[in-house]
Amino acid sequence: MESHHPESQRFLLAYCVCDVAPLSKCFIGRCPGLILGGVHGNDEAKVYAELCVAVEEMIELIHADGQEMPRPLGKQEFNGKFVLAP
């Protein structure tokens, strides 16, 4: 895939994951911090290709709206506390 935005390569290489759901044996492609949810399917290569398109489209939308790129979750520090809603 030819990238139009330098940020897409950074997000794809460092922050995107393609996991296998144990029960359904379905591949799930996610990019936390950039897109909510993700893409899924039975073919890992197709899932990754769809994830690349989703990341590229989200970056285009962010730039078109004049927004700042989000900071990747991997660079943030968390306090380790969980808050449960009643």
C-alpha positions in Angstrom: 0.0 0.0 0.0 1.4 3.4 -0.9 0.9 5.8 1.9 -0.1 9.4 1.4 0.6 10.5 4.9 3.9 9.9 6.8 1.9 9.4 10.0 0.1 6.3 8.6 3.4 4.3 8.4 4.2 5.3 12.0 0.8 4.2 13.3 0.8 1.0 11.2 4.2 -0.1 12.2 4.2 0.9 15.9 0.6 0.9 17.1 -1.6 -1.4 15.0 -2.2 -5.0 15.9 -3.8 -7.9 14.1 -4.9 -10.5 16.7 -6.8 -13.8 16.5 -10.0 -14.1 18.5 -9.6 -17.5 20.2 -13.2 -18.7 20.1 -14.1 -17.5 16.6 -10.6 -17.9 15.1 -11.3 -14.5 13.4 -8.5 -12.0 12.7 -9.1 -8.6 14.3 -7.2 -5.5 13.2 -7.1 -2.5 15.6 -5.2 0.8 15.9 -5.8 2.0 19.4 -5.6 5.7 19.9 -6.4 6.5 16.2 -9.6 4.5 15.5 -12.3 3.0 17.7 -13.2 -0.6 17.0 -11.4 -2.2 14.0 -11.8 -4.5 11.1 -12.2 -8.3 11.2 -12.3 -11.3 8.9 -11.0 -14.8 8.2 -8.0 -13.8 6.1 -5.1 -12.1 8.0 -3.7 -10.4 4.9 -7.1 -8.9 3.9 -7.7 -7.7 7.5 -4.4 -6.0 7.6 -5.1 -4.4 4.1 -8.5 -3.1 5.4 -6.8 -1.8 8.5 -4.3 0.1 6.4 -7.1 1.7 4.5 -9.0 2.6 7.7 -5.9 4.2 9.2 -5.2 6.2 6.0 -8.8 7.4 5.8 -8.8 8.4 9.5 -5.6 10.4 9.0 -7.1 12.1 6.0 -10.2 13.1 8.0 -8.0 14.4 10.9 -6.0 16.6 8.5 -9.1 17.7 6.5 -10.7 18.8 9.8 -7.6 20.7 10.8 -7.2 18.6 13.9 -4.0 17.5 15.6 -2.9 13.9 15.3 -3.7 11.9 18.5 -0.8 10.8 20.7 -0.4 7.1 20.5 -1.5 5.2 23.6 1.8 3.5 24.0 3.4 6.8 24.9 1.0 7.7 27.7 1.4 6.9 31.3 -1.6 5.5 33.3 -2.0 5.4 37.0 -3.1 1.8 37.0 -6.4 2.4 38.7 -9.6 1.0 37.3 -12.9 2.9 37.8 -16.0 0.8 37.5 -19.4 2.4 36.8 -22.2 1.4 39.2 
